[in-house]
């Protein structure tokens, strides 16, 4: 199946031989992005904390990429590494990404997600090779009004819990650096950097073992033949396969590297409207793909606040960058649950096959990044 895809031609071939830095490459999204960039012939560098989880996706992939273990809250190490490798484009994914953990350690959350972002931007500002920066934030950066429609990129930033607030702060830092140091009006005069941000929904897919996330909680319990307890069964989220926002970030990077200044903005990358489903429906649909899954719902009144309704309006990315999602929710869950089932039952790692399937399906749908 591999030979059906010419990975190096994707996104106009822009990533072939490009020196790319991913912060947070040891995380769930970062590991999938590292694989995709590696397959496209990019010279991939990673800077992140070592993933101490067993198992963890980046180790299972066993990629031949350059890796440096370090903490983005320590500016000297980050600065030294970026100066040493001289990347052309930076995907900033390093973050404290869990809502529940943010309640337990707000200082770590704000330090990593705000000051870490600031440290990265400062390091890039000193590095002549950097042409594009993409800061990956979250759909939770919006001030949540529990609307029945999607948030657009120009809606106010906010955040109830420390995680959401920290991602809103990270967006404000990005906007400030765009105005102050990477101003589009002064591009190619006083600087040579285009900076943008990407906001995605609830990302699922194989290889995520983070605590207090729905799918990892389900598959961990199922692998132990235990029943899983689910909180907030009626909370509605924009569920999407991890490859969907990654295709968005890579599309955005493609346009920035081609010096399209109108793309140096904030962008939503979410699923189609039918993928906005409550947690209880997602768990029921998951059972179709692994018969052993057994669920019960939490009635704990002490469960911390989480937003109940959250949707993204992606019409800007669809109209201006011709990006659009590829997999509907059924395919997303089939691939996600199937990945874990195959891993736990027979030890298979299906990541590369899933990436190939995704690119083939995008190509059949004539998605722009496959046709150039």
ABEGO torsion letter per residue (X at the ends): XAAABBAAABGGGAABGBBBBBBGAABAAAAAAAAAAAAAGBBBBBBBBBBABOBBAAAAAGBBBBBBBBBAABAAAAAAAAAAAGBABBBBABBBABAAAAAABAAAAAAAAAAAAAAAAAAAAABAABABBBBBBBAAABBBAGBABBBBAABBBBEABAAAAAAAAAAAAAAAAAAAAABAAABGAABABBBBBBBBBBBBEBGBABBGBAAAAAAAAAAAGBBBBBBGAABBBBBBBAAAAAAAAAAAAAAAAAGBAAABBBBBBBBBAAABBBAAAAAAAAAAABAABBBBBBABAABBBBBABBBBBAAAAAAAAGBBBABBAAAAAAAAAAAAAAAAAAGBBAAAAAAAAAAAAAAAAGBAAAAX
